[in-house]
Amino acid sequence: MIKLKVNGKNQQFDGDPETPLLWVLRDELDLKGTKFGCGMGLCGACTVHLNGKPMRSCSTPVSAAANATVTTIEGLSPDGSHPVQVAWQELDVPQCGYCQAGQIMSACALLAKTPKPTDADIDTAMNGNLCRCGTYLRIRAAIHKAAELSASNNAAPAQPTTKTSRTSTRLLPNKK
């Protein structure tokens, strides 16, 4: 029996300890936000936090999470008010959205370690996260925006938030 804490809740898994954490999250715990991309830990779509550090859940056996804390995209903020999520929405980062949970989790880990990252910091930290839609410049801009939001809110970037409302000052273009 493997015991772990996922998104603040104690969980147990009674199965093969070599089962990838991704499949325990998705199939056993019904947390579908973490995506399967490559199955080899190369694309970043499956990124979650293990004890606050980003890791690829598709190539990490659930046994590596025994007695550890796992945070998925669902546990980041129950209402989407985490500064990184707000920045992603305000800057319209996703196109198809498939890779975005992993991108967001990697961005949160970066901001927890480096609250005011440079472009080079962002590029290095996000290098292992692939986006087939090519939204890399928007991702970089959103990370800078999230850093600003975190600083102005005095929020800890990698910790779940409890703020329940958000507003966007972004104006939509007029349609002709």
Rosetta blueprint (number, residue, H / E / L):
1 M L
2 I E
3 K E
4 L E
5 K E
6 V E
7 N L
8 G L
9 K E
10 N E
11 Q E
12 Q E
13 F E
14 D L
15 G L
16 D L
17 P L
18 E L
19 T L
20 P E
21 L H
22 L H
23 W H
24 V H
25 L H
26 R H
27 D H
28 E H
29 L L
30 D L
31 L L
32 K L
33 G L
34 T L
35 K L
36 F L
37 G L
38 C L
39 G L
40 M L
41 G L
42 L L
43 C L
44 G L
45 A L
46 C L
47 T E
48 V E
49 H E
50 L E
51 N L
52 G L
53 K E
54 P E
55 M E
56 R E
57 S L
58 C L
59 S L
60 T L
61 P E
62 V H
63 S H
64 A H
65 A H
66 A L
67 N L
68 A L
69 T E
70 V E
71 T E
72 T L
73 I H
74 E H
75 G H
76 L H
77 S L
78 P L
79 D L
80 G L
81 S L
82 H L
83 P H
84 V H
85 Q H
86 V H
87 A H
88 W H
89 Q H
90 E H
91 L L
92 D L
93 V L
94 P L
95 Q L
96 C L
97 G L
98 Y L
99 C L
100 Q H
101 A H
102 G H
103 Q H
104 I H
105 M H
106 S H
107 A H
108 C H
109 A H
110 L H
111 L H
112 A H
113 K H
114 T L
115 P L
116 K L
117 P L
118 T L
119 D H
120 A H
121 D H
122 I H
123 D H
124 T H
125 A H
126 M H
127 N L
128 G L
129 N L
130 L L
131 C L
132 R L
133 C L
134 G L
135 T L
136 Y H
137 L H
138 R H
139 I H
140 R H
141 A H
142 A H
143 I H
144 H H
145 K H
146 A H
147 A H
148 E H
149 L H
150 S H
151 A H
152 S H
153 N H
154 N L
155 A L
156 A L
157 P L
158 A L
159 Q L
160 P L
161 T L
162 T L
163 K L
164 T L
165 S L
166 R L
167 T L
168 S L
169 T L
170 R L
171 L L
172 L L
173 P L
174 N L
175 K L
176 K L
